[in-house]
């Protein structure tokens, strides 16, 4: 191999990664206005799955999406029956969780404690918002 061939080979190997398409992340599932079960006007619960937990103190875990149509709201209710972790996977929500009040954007995460936290959320936007809930159940 001479110097010219080595330079050509090196240039070709550097450009090869540019020819491979980059993977794109999968989009969140878009829900229709009748998917799941209506729990409040403009708010629907879509159950995604339940499984036995391997975390000490919790019997099962469940994942659910709470789908808020524009102007949909879930009022401040009873205290949480279980510990849970929530995130916004689509859209934005105004959230009250215990003594916290905040604007949750896509990717924001927060937690609610069993027996101590009351939560409310409102979609003040013009597009559907989805709150994904990981519910840690004792029973």
C-alpha positions as CSV (number, residue, x, y, z in Angstrom):
1,X,0.0,0.0,0.0
2,X,1.5,3.3,-1.0
3,X,0.8,6.7,0.6
4,X,-1.8,7.8,-1.9
5,X,-3.9,4.5,-1.3
6,X,-3.6,4.9,2.5
7,X,-4.9,8.5,2.3
8,X,-7.8,7.4,0.1
9,X,-8.6,4.5,2.4
10,X,-8.6,6.7,5.4
11,X,-10.9,9.3,3.8
12,X,-13.3,6.6,2.8
13,X,-13.4,5.1,6.3
14,X,-14.2,8.5,7.8
15,X,-17.1,9.2,5.4
16,X,-18.7,5.7,5.9
17,X,-20.6,6.7,9.1
18,X,-22.2,9.6,7.2
19,X,-23.8,7.1,4.8
20,X,-25.6,5.2,7.6
21,X,-29.0,6.7,8.6
22,X,-29.3,7.8,12.2
23,X,-32.0,6.1,14.2
24,X,-35.0,8.2,15.2
25,X,-36.8,7.7,18.5
26,X,-40.2,6.1,18.4
27,X,-43.1,8.6,18.8
28,X,-45.5,8.2,21.7
29,X,-48.7,6.4,20.8
30,X,-51.4,9.0,19.8
31,X,-54.6,8.3,21.6
32,X,-58.1,9.0,20.1
33,X,-60.8,10.8,22.0
34,X,-62.5,7.5,23.0
35,X,-59.4,5.4,24.0
36,X,-59.4,4.2,27.6
37,X,-62.0,5.0,30.2
38,X,-63.4,8.5,30.9
39,X,-62.6,9.4,34.5
40,X,-63.5,13.1,34.2
41,X,-64.9,15.2,31.3
42,X,-62.0,15.5,28.8
43,X,-59.8,13.1,30.8
44,X,-59.4,9.4,30.0
45,X,-57.4,6.6,31.7
46,X,-55.6,4.1,29.5
47,X,-54.2,1.1,31.4
48,X,-51.0,-0.1,29.8
49,X,-50.0,-3.0,32.0
50,X,-49.5,-4.5,35.5
51,X,-46.8,-6.8,36.8
52,X,-45.5,-8.2,40.0
53,X,-43.0,-5.9,41.7
54,X,-39.5,-6.8,42.7
55,X,-39.2,-3.8,44.9
56,X,-39.5,-4.6,48.6
57,X,-42.8,-3.3,50.1
58,X,-44.7,-3.3,46.8
59,X,-46.8,-6.2,45.5
60,X,-47.4,-4.9,42.0
61,X,-46.6,-2.1,39.7
62,X,-48.9,-0.7,37.1
63,X,-48.4,1.7,34.2
64,X,-51.2,4.0,33.0
65,X,-51.5,7.0,30.7
66,X,-53.9,9.7,31.7
67,X,-54.9,11.5,28.5
68,X,-56.0,15.2,28.8
69,X,-57.9,16.8,25.9
70,X,-57.4,20.5,25.6
71,X,-59.1,22.2,28.6
72,X,-59.5,18.7,30.3
73,X,-59.0,18.7,34.1
74,X,-58.8,16.3,36.9
75,X,-59.8,18.1,40.1
76,X,-58.0,17.9,43.4
77,X,-59.2,14.6,44.8
78,X,-58.6,12.3,47.7
79,X,-55.1,11.5,48.9
80,X,-53.1,9.1,46.8
81,X,-53.9,5.4,47.4
82,X,-50.4,4.4,46.3
83,X,-46.9,5.8,45.9
84,X,-46.4,6.8,42.2
85,X,-44.1,8.4,39.8
86,X,-45.5,10.6,37.0
87,X,-44.1,12.2,33.8
88,X,-45.5,14.1,30.9
89,X,-45.0,12.2,27.6
90,X,-46.9,14.6,25.4
91,X,-48.1,18.2,25.7
92,X,-48.0,20.2,28.9
93,X,-50.0,20.2,32.2
94,X,-50.6,22.6,35.1
95,X,-50.1,20.3,38.1
96,X,-50.8,20.6,41.8
97,X,-49.3,17.8,43.8
98,X,-49.4,18.3,47.5
99,X,-47.8,21.7,48.3
100,X,-46.2,21.9,44.8
101,X,-47.8,23.8,42.0
102,X,-45.9,23.7,38.7
103,X,-46.1,23.7,34.9
104,X,-45.1,20.2,33.7
105,X,-43.6,20.0,30.2
106,X,-42.8,16.9,28.2
107,X,-40.2,14.9,30.1
108,X,-40.8,16.5,33.5
109,X,-41.1,13.9,36.3
110,X,-42.5,14.1,39.9
111,X,-43.7,11.7,42.6
112,X,-46.7,11.5,44.9
113,X,-46.7,9.7,48.3
114,X,-49.4,7.3,49.4
115,X,-51.8,8.8,52.0
116,X,-50.2,12.2,51.9
117,X,-50.5,13.8,48.5
118,X,-53.5,15.1,46.6
119,X,-53.1,15.9,42.9
120,X,-54.9,17.9,40.3
121,X,-53.9,18.6,36.7
122,X,-55.3,20.7,33.8
123,X,-54.4,20.9,30.2
124,X,-54.4,24.6,29.4
125,X,-52.9,24.0,25.9
126,X,-54.4,23.4,22.5
127,X,-53.1,19.9,22.0
128,X,-53.6,16.6,23.9
129,X,-51.4,16.1,26.9
130,X,-50.5,12.7,28.4
131,X,-49.4,12.0,31.9
132,X,-47.8,8.6,32.3
133,X,-48.2,7.2,35.8
134,X,-46.1,4.4,37.3
135,X,-48.2,3.2,40.2
136,X,-46.5,1.3,43.0
137,X,-49.2,-0.8,44.7
138,X,-48.8,-2.4,48.2
139,X,-51.8,-4.7,47.7
